[in-house]
Amino acid sequence: LTEKVDYLVLGGAIANNFLSFSKVNIGKSFFQNGVDDLLHNIVETANKNNCKIVVPEDVLVAVNSDYSTSISRRTESILDGDIILDIGPQTLSTISSIIASSKTLLWNGPIGVFEHSAFASGTIGVMKIVSDLTHKGKLTSIIGGGDSLSAISAAGLTDKDFTYVSTGGGAFLDWLSGDEMPG
């Protein structure tokens, strides 16, 4: 997608991979091992195509194992025991500004662990901004993936609040990338 978009805004475990790749301590957060070559290629392709990759500048981390409480930290201040579970308020503001200046938005997957209220503000906040701009006719919003549908519901919204909603997460991304589809 870095050849087709102006901004690639990352949250969740994918953002953790990019933060770790950039030598940011991600504590005990989930990420994939062995993807540095892939991440390097993505960054290189983004740079060649003037695509800005946006990773969190601040995050919400779990304070306890039941995920009932969060603490906001700048990414450079993440502790070894922290588990990143959402974007922080400054990152939400940055993403909101990017969306407000955009004409089209492609979204696949939630930004944080929205199933826990302490870590829902990023996903729900962005959902509401996207919905509002879509209703005002300022944004064409294309949402994909089953988890995104759950996030839409958690935000008190419906698929009617967006231009287009697809339930096929992986297939949705394959289609956007121009991959051959079955059938």
C-alpha positions in Angstrom: 0.0 0.0 0.0 2.9 2.4 0.4 2.9 2.9 -3.3 -0.7 4.0 -3.3 -1.2 6.1 -0.1 0.1 9.4 1.3 0.1 8.2 4.9 0.3 4.7 6.3 -1.0 5.1 9.9 -0.1 2.2 12.2 -1.5 1.0 15.5 -1.7 -2.2 17.4 0.8 -5.0 17.0 1.9 -3.8 13.5 3.0 -0.5 15.1 4.9 -2.5 17.8 6.9 -4.2 15.0 7.8 -0.8 13.5 8.7 0.7 16.9 10.9 -2.3 17.7 12.5 -2.1 14.2 13.2 1.6 15.0 15.0 0.5 18.2 12.2 1.7 20.5 11.8 -0.4 23.7 8.3 -2.0 23.4 8.5 -3.8 26.8 6.5 -7.0 26.8 4.2 -5.9 24.0 3.2 -8.4 21.3 5.2 -8.3 18.0 6.5 -10.6 15.3 10.1 -11.9 15.3 12.0 -12.2 12.0 10.3 -9.5 10.0 13.1 -6.9 9.9 13.8 -7.5 6.2 10.1 -7.0 5.4 9.9 -3.9 7.5 13.0 -2.5 5.9 11.5 -3.1 2.4 8.2 -1.4 3.5 10.1 1.7 4.8 12.3 1.8 1.7 9.2 1.6 -0.6 7.4 4.2 1.4 10.4 6.6 1.2 10.6 6.1 -2.6 6.9 6.9 -3.0 6.7 9.8 -0.6 4.4 7.8 1.8 4.8 8.8 5.4 4.6 5.9 7.9 3.0 7.2 11.1 3.7 5.2 14.3 2.6 6.2 17.8 4.5 8.9 19.5 2.7 8.1 22.8 0.9 4.9 23.9 -1.3 3.5 26.6 0.3 0.7 28.5 -1.2 -1.9 30.8 -0.6 -1.4 34.5 -2.0 -4.7 35.6 -2.7 -8.1 34.1 -6.5 -7.6 33.9 -6.0 -4.6 31.7 -8.4 -2.5 33.8 -6.0 0.5 34.1 -3.8 2.3 31.6 -0.9 4.7 31.8 0.0 7.1 29.0 3.7 7.0 28.0 5.8 8.7 25.3 7.3 5.9 23.2 10.8 6.8 24.3 9.7 6.2 27.9 8.3 2.7 27.6 9.5 0.5 30.4 10.7 -3.1 30.1 7.5 -4.5 31.8 5.0 -2.4 29.9 2.5 -3.9 27.4 1.4 -1.4 24.7 -2.4 -1.8 24.2 -3.5 1.5 22.6 -2.3 4.8 21.1 -2.0 7.7 23.4 -3.8 11.1 23.3 -1.1 12.9 21.3 -1.0 10.2 18.7 -4.8 10.4 18.5 -4.5 14.1 17.8 -1.9 13.5 15.1 -4.0 10.9 13.4 -7.1 13.1 13.6 -5.2 15.9 11.9 -4.1 13.6 9.1 -7.6 12.3 8.6 -9.1 15.8 8.6 -6.8 16.7 5.7 -7.5 13.5 3.7 -10.1 12.8 1.1 -10.1 9.0 1.3 -9.4 6.7 4.2 -8.7 3.0 4.0 -8.9 1.3 7.4 -8.2 -2.3 8.3 -8.3 -3.5 12.0 -8.6 -1.7 15.3 -5.9 0.6 16.7 -5.8 -0.9 20.2 -7.4 -3.5 22.4 -10.7 -1.8 22.4 -12.4 -4.7 24.1 -11.0 -3.4 27.3 -12.4 0.1 28.1 -9.0 1.4 29.4 -7.6 0.8 25.9 -10.6 1.7 23.7 -10.0 5.5 23.3 -7.8 5.3 20.3 -10.0 3.0 18.2 -13.3 4.6 19.2 -11.8 8.1 18.9 -10.7 7.6 15.4 -13.9 5.8 14.5 -15.9 8.8 15.6 -13.8 11.3 13.7 -14.0 9.2 10.5 -17.8 8.8 10.9 -18.2 12.6 11.5 -16.2 13.5 8.5 -18.0 10.9 6.3 -21.4 12.3 7.4 -20.2 15.8 6.5 -19.2 14.6 3.0 -15.5 15.5 3.6 -14.2 12.0 3.6 -14.7 8.7 1.7 -14.2 6.0 4.3 -13.5 2.4 3.4 -13.3 0.0 6.4 -12.3 -3.6 6.2 -12.1 -6.6 8.6 -14.3 -8.3 11.1 -12.5 -6.8 14.1 -13.2 -3.4 12.5 -16.9 -4.2 12.5 -16.7 -5.0 16.2 -15.0 -1.7 16.8 -17.7 0.1 14.9 -20.3 -1.4 17.2 -18.2 -0.7 20.3 -18.1 3.0 19.2 -21.9 3.0 19.0 -21.8 3.3 15.3 -23.0 1.2 12.4 -21.8 0.4 8.9 -24.1 3.1 7.6 -21.8 5.7 9.3 -19.1 4.9 6.7 -18.9 5.0 2.9 -18.1 1.3 2.6 -17.5 -1.5 5.1 -16.1 -5.0 4.2 -16.0 -8.0 6.5 -13.1 -9.6 4.6 -10.0 -8.3 6.4 -7.2 -10.3 4.7 -9.1 -10.6 1.4 -9.8 -6.8 1.6 -6.1 -6.0 1.8 -5.2 -8.5 -1.0 -7.8 -6.8 -3.2 -6.4 -3.4 -2.4 -2.9 -4.5 -3.2 -4.1 -5.8 -6.6 -3.5 -9.5 -5.8 -5.4 -12.0 -7.8 -8.6 -13.0 -6.1 -10.2 -16.5 -6.3 -13.2 -17.0 -8.6 
